[in-house]
Amino acid sequence: MLVSPGLHLFCKPVLLIFEYFRILSTYGKNEFKTQDPEKELVLMSLVSVIIPCYNEEKHITNLLGALKNQTYSIKNIEIIIADGNSTDDTVKKIELFKKNSPNIKIMILQNEKRIIPSALNLAIQASQGDYIIRMDAHSLPNYDYIERCVSHLEDGNAENVGGLWLIQPASDNLISKSIAYAASHPLGVGDAKYRYSEEKAYVETVPYGAFKKDLFNKIGLFDENLLANEDYEFNTRIQKIGGRILFDPKIKTKYIARENLRTLWKQYFNYGFWKFKMLQKYPETIRWRQASPPLFVISIIMGSIIAVFIRIFRIVLFFELLIYFGLLILSSIKIVKKEKDLGLFIGIPLAILTMHFAWGLGFLSSFFGLIIQKK
């Protein structure tokens, strides 16, 4: 059937209007795979990833590769590395990565103070992003790490966002594997949910952290008087102004644990030492998991001294140690069954013991140092 030109001209705009409303009615349904417009706006925001770094030639390239492969657009990511004058090939490896990945914005700053808080502050001050995401050179963020962090921040869910640490051994030997298991076990780390929990929750602290940049204008930068625990202190300031810290286990990061007991001891001694310094500013923030190691260590030291003179204390000390080592062994059973490695019956208790005693002695060292200083 022939249609007159006049009728054709009339029908065409009507059909176009009909098609417009058809498309509008199906927007957001499964047949359309486009991004939500608001989410597209989020992805356009510039993110600054800040990384304190010193002698990380073994790990830095892996971290940069993980950041390169994020679902968040690489065009909207800048990476700022504050290097504490590394003496190995860390800087060379960063420069080589930059050369091979010209589409990634990477900036290297010299951290002359060679401490973590100053590295973070230098990077924040040099950043151009709307969002600041801290990473560690020992870490490997999951492919959607940045996207999930930014989504929470954009939605106003929290002032600081972090996720689950998936702790990995530094090598395949028994001690390295034992340290990795100990560092993610409740007996080793208490109620630090970011090391083992699968439930989203508002918490007191998260690893690393993701923030809106204007937060630093409100509460200041990281405290450079703290060589460790600077993140916990910063999170305390967030909560002081009514801010929230969100733990989301869907935000995942692999973390490479310490390789041997010597470096584990040094790490946890520093944690304990600087935790006491932080508690001098905010004594109300102390928790049972932080008080338990120094109390346990001092009970062993004092019990051993008194037991020399009073027999009953020998029995008390014996049962205290028997219960403690019994708990250490019991904590290993499930892991030993899973891994089918009897050596973990020795390795895991040894790693947890190292963590407890190093943390406790570091805390007590800082405490008695303050008393001596006041005298």
C-alpha positions in Angstrom: 0.0 0.0 0.0 1.3 3.4 -0.9 1.6 6.1 1.8 1.3 9.8 0.8 4.3 12.0 1.5 2.2 14.1 3.9 1.2 11.1 6.0 4.9 9.9 6.0 6.1 13.2 7.4 3.4 13.0 10.1 4.1 9.5 11.1 7.9 9.8 11.4 8.0 12.2 14.4 5.2 10.1 16.1 7.3 7.0 15.7 10.4 8.7 17.1 8.4 9.9 20.1 7.1 6.3 20.6 10.6 4.9 20.4 11.9 7.5 22.9 9.4 6.4 25.5 10.0 2.8 24.8 13.7 3.2 25.5 13.0 5.3 28.6 10.7 2.6 30.0 13.4 -0.1 29.7 16.2 2.0 31.2 17.9 0.1 34.0 16.5 -3.3 32.9 18.8 -6.2 32.1 18.7 -5.6 28.3 20.7 -2.4 28.9 24.2 -2.9 30.4 25.2 0.7 30.7 26.6 2.1 33.9 24.4 4.1 36.3 24.9 7.8 35.4 25.8 8.7 39.0 28.4 5.9 39.1 29.9 7.2 35.9 30.4 10.6 37.6 32.1 8.8 40.5 34.5 7.1 38.1 35.4 10.5 36.7 36.8 11.7 40.0 40.6 11.7 40.3 42.0 9.3 42.9 45.5 9.8 44.5 47.0 6.5 45.6 49.8 7.3 48.2 52.5 4.8 49.0 55.2 5.2 51.7 58.2 3.2 50.5 61.7 2.1 51.6 63.8 -0.7 50.1 60.8 -2.5 48.5 62.5 -3.8 45.3 60.9 -7.2 45.9 57.3 -5.9 46.1 56.9 -2.5 44.5 56.5 -3.7 40.9 53.7 -6.2 41.9 51.9 -3.4 43.7 52.1 -1.1 40.6 50.9 -3.9 38.4 47.8 -4.4 40.7 47.0 -0.7 40.5 47.4 -0.7 36.8 44.8 -3.4 36.5 42.1 -1.8 38.6 38.5 -1.6 37.3 38.6 2.1 38.2 39.8 4.0 35.1 43.6 4.3 35.1 43.2 7.7 33.5 41.7 8.9 36.8 44.4 7.5 39.0 47.6 9.1 40.1 50.2 7.2 42.1 52.4 9.1 44.5 55.3 7.2 46.0 57.2 8.8 48.9 60.6 7.0 49.0 62.8 7.2 52.1 66.1 7.2 50.1 66.0 3.5 49.3 69.4 1.8 49.1 68.3 -1.0 46.9 66.8 -1.0 43.3 63.3 0.2 44.4 63.5 3.6 42.5 65.0 1.9 39.4 62.1 -0.5 39.3 59.6 2.3 39.7 61.2 4.2 36.8 61.3 1.1 34.6 57.6 0.6 35.3 56.9 4.2 34.4 58.8 3.8 31.2 56.8 0.7 30.2 53.5 2.2 31.3 53.4 5.7 29.9 49.6 6.0 30.4 49.9 5.8 34.2 50.7 9.0 36.2 53.4 8.1 38.7 55.2 10.6 40.9 58.3 9.8 43.1 58.9 12.1 46.2 62.0 12.1 48.4 61.0 11.4 52.0 64.1 12.8 53.8 62.7 12.1 57.3 62.4 8.4 56.3 59.4 7.8 58.5 55.9 6.6 57.4 53.9 9.6 58.7 56.1 12.1 56.9 55.9 10.0 53.7 52.1 10.1 53.9 52.0 13.8 54.5 54.3 14.6 51.6 52.2 12.5 49.3 48.9 14.1 50.5 50.3 17.6 50.0 51.4 16.8 46.5 48.2 15.1 45.5 45.6 16.4 43.1 42.8 13.9 43.6 39.4 14.3 45.2 40.1 11.0 47.0 43.1 9.8 48.9 43.8 6.0 49.0 46.7 4.8 51.1 48.5 1.6 50.1 51.5 -0.3 51.4 54.4 -1.5 49.3 53.8 -5.0 50.8 50.2 -5.1 49.6 48.4 -6.3 46.5 44.9 -4.7 46.2 42.1 -6.7 44.5 41.1 -5.6 41.0 38.0 -3.6 42.3 39.7 -2.2 45.4 39.7 1.5 44.3 36.2 1.3 42.8 34.6 -0.1 46.0 36.4 2.4 48.2 35.3 5.4 46.1 31.8 4.1 45.9 31.4 4.1 49.7 33.0 7.5 50.0 30.8 9.0 47.3 27.7 7.5 48.9 28.7 9.1 52.3 28.8 5.8 54.1 32.0 6.7 56.0 34.9 9.1 56.4 37.4 6.3 56.2 36.9 3.0 54.3 39.0 -0.1 54.4 38.7 -3.9 53.9 39.9 -7.4 54.6 43.6 -8.2 54.8 44.4 -11.6 53.1 47.7 -12.2 54.7 50.2 -14.1 52.6 53.5 -15.7 53.6 56.7 -14.1 52.3 58.1 -17.4 51.3 57.2 -21.1 51.3 59.2 -22.1 54.4 57.6 -23.2 57.6 58.2 -20.1 59.7 56.9 -17.7 56.9 53.7 -19.7 56.6 53.3 -19.9 60.4 53.7 -16.1 60.6 51.1 -15.5 58.0 48.6 -17.8 59.8 49.4 -16.2 63.2 48.9 -12.7 61.9 45.3 -13.5 60.8 44.4 -15.6 63.9 42.2 -14.1 66.6 44.5 -15.4 69.3 47.4 -13.5 67.7 45.6 -10.3 66.8 42.5 -10.2 69.1 39.4 -8.5 67.7 41.1 -6.7 64.8 38.3 -7.6 62.4 40.1 -6.5 59.3 42.4 -9.5 59.7 39.7 -12.2 59.6 36.0 -11.1 59.7 33.6 -11.6 56.8 31.0 -9.1 58.1 30.7 -5.5 57.1 30.8 -3.2 60.2 31.7 0.2 61.5 35.0 -0.3 63.4 37.8 1.6 65.2 40.4 1.1 62.5 41.0 -0.4 59.1 44.3 -1.1 57.2 45.6 1.7 55.0 42.4 3.7 54.5 40.5 5.7 51.8 39.4 9.2 52.4 38.0 12.3 50.8 40.8 14.8 50.5 38.9 17.6 52.3 39.0 15.4 55.5 42.6 16.4 56.0 41.6 20.1 55.9 39.2 19.3 58.8 41.4 17.3 61.2 44.9 17.7 59.9 47.6 15.4 58.5 49.2 12.3 60.1 51.1 12.8 63.4 54.8 12.7 62.6 55.7 12.2 66.3 54.4 8.6 66.0 56.7 6.3 64.0 54.0 3.6 64.2 50.2 3.6 65.1 49.9 6.9 63.1 46.8 5.4 61.3 45.1 4.4 64.6 45.7 7.9 66.0 44.3 9.5 62.8 41.2 7.2 63.0 40.7 8.4 66.6 40.6 12.0 65.4 38.0 11.0 62.8 35.8 9.5 65.5 36.3 12.6 67.7 34.5 14.7 65.1 31.7 12.2 64.8 33.2 10.4 61.7 32.7 6.8 60.9 35.2 4.1 59.8 33.8 1.4 57.6 35.1 -2.1 57.3 33.9 -3.9 54.1 35.2 -7.4 53.6 34.4 -7.2 49.9 37.3 -4.7 49.7 40.3 -7.1 49.7 44.0 -6.7 49.8 46.7 -9.3 49.9 49.4 -8.4 52.4 52.8 -10.0 52.5 53.7 -10.8 56.1 57.2 -10.7 57.6 59.5 -13.5 56.5 61.2 -14.6 59.8 60.8 -14.3 63.5 63.5 -11.6 63.8 61.7 -9.1 61.5 58.3 -10.1 63.1 59.8 -9.3 66.5 61.0 -5.9 65.4 57.6 -5.1 63.8 55.5 -6.0 66.9 58.0 -4.4 69.3 57.5 -1.2 67.4 53.8 -1.6 67.4 53.8 -2.0 71.2 56.3 0.8 71.8 54.4 3.4 69.7 50.9 2.2 70.9 51.8 3.5 74.4 52.9 6.8 72.9 49.6 7.0 71.1 47.7 6.1 74.3 49.3 9.1 76.1 47.3 11.3 73.8 44.1 9.2 73.9 44.1 6.9 76.9 40.4 6.2 76.6 41.1 4.3 73.4 42.9 1.3 75.0 41.3 -2.1 74.3 41.7 -5.5 75.9 43.7 -6.8 72.9 46.2 -4.1 73.5 46.4 -4.4 77.3 46.6 -8.2 77.4 50.2 -8.7 76.0 51.9 -6.3 78.4 49.9 -7.6 81.4 50.8 -11.2 80.4 54.5 -10.4 79.9 54.8 -8.6 83.3 52.9 -11.4 85.0 55.5 -13.9 83.6 58.5 -11.7 84.6 57.2 -10.9 88.1 55.9 -14.4 88.6 59.4 -15.8 87.7 61.1 -13.5 90.2 58.7 -14.2 93.1 58.7 -18.0 92.4 62.4 -18.0 93.3 61.4 -17.1 96.9 57.9 -18.3 97.3 57.1 -21.9 96.3 53.3 -21.4 95.7 54.2 -19.0 92.9 56.1 -21.7 91.1 52.8 -23.7 90.8 50.9 -20.6 89.7 53.5 -19.8 87.1 53.5 -23.4 85.9 49.7 -23.5 85.4 49.7 -20.1 83.7 52.3 -21.2 81.2 50.6 -24.6 80.8 47.2 -22.9 79.9 49.0 -20.4 77.6 50.9 -23.0 75.6 47.8 -25.3 75.6 45.8 -22.5 73.9 48.6 -21.9 71.4 48.6 -25.5 70.4 44.8 -25.7 70.3 44.7 -22.7 68.0 46.8 -24.6 65.5 44.8 -27.8 65.2 42.3 -26.6 62.5 45.1 -25.1 60.4 47.3 -28.2 60.8 44.4 -30.4 59.6 43.7 -28.2 56.6 47.4 -27.9 55.5 48.4 -31.4 56.6 51.7 -30.0 58.0 52.6 -31.1 61.5 55.3 -28.5 61.6 52.7 -25.8 62.0 52.1 -27.2 65.5 55.4 -25.7 66.4 55.5 -22.8 63.9 52.2 -21.1 64.7 52.6 -21.1 68.5 56.1 -19.8 68.1 54.9 -16.9 65.8 52.0 -16.0 68.2 54.4 -16.1 71.2 56.8 -13.8 69.4 54.0 -11.4 68.6 52.7 -11.3 72.2 56.1 -10.9 73.9 57.4 -8.4 71.4 54.3 -6.3 71.6 54.2 -6.5 75.4 57.8 -5.7 75.9 57.6 -2.8 73.4 54.7 -1.4 75.3 56.4 -1.8 78.7 59.6 -0.4 77.4 57.8 2.8 76.3 55.9 2.9 79.6 59.0 2.6 81.8 61.0 4.9 79.5 58.4 7.6 80.3 58.7 7.0 84.0 62.5 7.3 83.9 62.3 10.4 81.7 60.0 12.1 84.3 62.4 11.4 87.1 
